[in-house]
């Protein structure tokens, strides 16, 4: 049987996390090829709607990433991301989706290694959960 | 408004950087099957003159109205391709950049099939967004032709003088009571044996003589707002005795002389806050008397207080260890310089240098290493696993070459400790909204392509604030940062990004949540002629984070270039069945 390859969407802020992802690349750190990054200017741009839509379209996991507290390029956008993810977690519970499919992580521009580690670690976490209730994974697993 | 988008896709090989792991031909072929894509081209290097010319020609010949470049990272190369669009009369915001190198080929080097599939997915996502891109207008903002230089050491002063000599007003802020920084504490410079105090005093005099430089000592920067061309800075002069409280963050004893805030505007900011030497508390019996740091030795040499018959220097103290893995770069040369100085001045004094690797790169520095060997300085190599041991009267060290432990009687032990980020660096970084690395050193936008810039436009870095460096290197950086800064200051206007928030007046009901959440005062509520309140965005003040768009309950507020529809299109494209599984019927 082919191992289940989860589909994971990562929202990354332009200034910290996306830069961290680039640093993982220029340092040639290898990680799981299961993630697709969507760049936004700030993690504060991510809405409950974005995350729910991503699950509805079949993602097995969503990772929202931003600057560490205090480091936000826009001062407090990442605080809004905290509120957004908290709200969404409650909605996932109502939908019967495992809350472990959604994570919020802070990754600075200097943390290439952390970005790479989180991609692989989160992939493992979502793989252990199996395909999402709403996902395309059932066919992929067959 | 454009009806059916005509997307041109350009897939960069980046030599073999992308084309090695990723099958770029199949990415390009796949791209041509995507809706909206009318033209696909592969470039060996899209960013080369030839690559850019091909893109511009294709925009004209193929009547492209959207461009997707699948290459390295927008963080370094997007402006270049935006310029190419501009030159081909295409609005630069009709470009979408797809990262298939830093976030694909480089991180999946051993999985070529998965890397190719991911590159195809990323291209599909980019094209999906590109089809919905809209032309955006940029704003012209006047530039304040003045610079703020933070740090009044050799580097800050050099950058300040350089800018002032170009005719720009400079405010030079130093938190200590006098200019000069670390140089004031050194005894000699290598490789020239110049007197650092003389060198720095001359520079201080030049700075003080210059009409274009305002020197603010005992002063700290307490807040920074604004953007390139128009930074609004608050500085506070500290009363006597406040400097230390500020450094330790101890505000439990408020001084009688409350700081006097002052406001200034600056088009650019240069960070030259330097570094400090690690205090080796608790290491090798450090006591500041018999066991001292290399910097304390410099002070003793300067004041002629050297009373020792045998000196042992230990290198890499607190450096190149698990806790602090980096090499501080200056310590080997400094130790050798001081060993030679002791050798020259005090006949009969023996100097031992216990080292792990002698890092004296470059012909001039390697030469003084050779000189020290010839002069009879003893070099003994030790291993991190078996560090030397300092006792009351001697130093014990296991010599790797001899395979035996040596016992060296000595009167003085000198510890070479690394440069570390100065206190307050993280706070300053947060104020400026620029990053520091895990050790607290300021992190440039790109180590090779933009080594003196921050990702934030109009803020630059030079000197040991960035990384331990030799004086000659940091002086070069000071000139470099000043030159970079003058590319902004020499213009009358800068262009602010078109990526801002925009209100759809039909949907706005004037709740004002955008006004509450914005840190920059960009949205305001204004009354229309109908008497209804509605949000308006000042495009110059807006920084484009999109948080207001996230919080808007009606969807009236949109973040241009990252609209709800554009993000949704990317999400949809990301989760479509991938091409490989479609083509082969083989599940991934």
Interface residues (C-beta under 8 A of the other chain):
Chain A: X2 X5 X7 X9 X14 X15 X16 X18 X19 X21 X22 X24 X25 X26 X28 X29 X30 X31 X33 X36 X37 X38 X39 X40 X41 X42 X44 X45 X46 X47 X49 X50 X53 X54 X57 X58 X59 X70 X71 X72 X73 X74 X75 X76 X77 X80 X84 X108 X109 X110 X111 X116 X136 X139 X140 X141 X142
Chain B: X73 X74 X75 X99 X101 X102 X103 X104 X106 X107 X108 X109 X110 X111 X114 X115 X117 X118 X121 X122 X125 X429 X430 X433 X435 X436 X437 X438 X443 X447 X455 X456 X499 X517 X519 X520 X543 X544 X545 X546 X547 X549 X550 X551 X559 X562 X564 X567 X568 X570 X571 X572 X574 X575 X577 X581 X587 X588
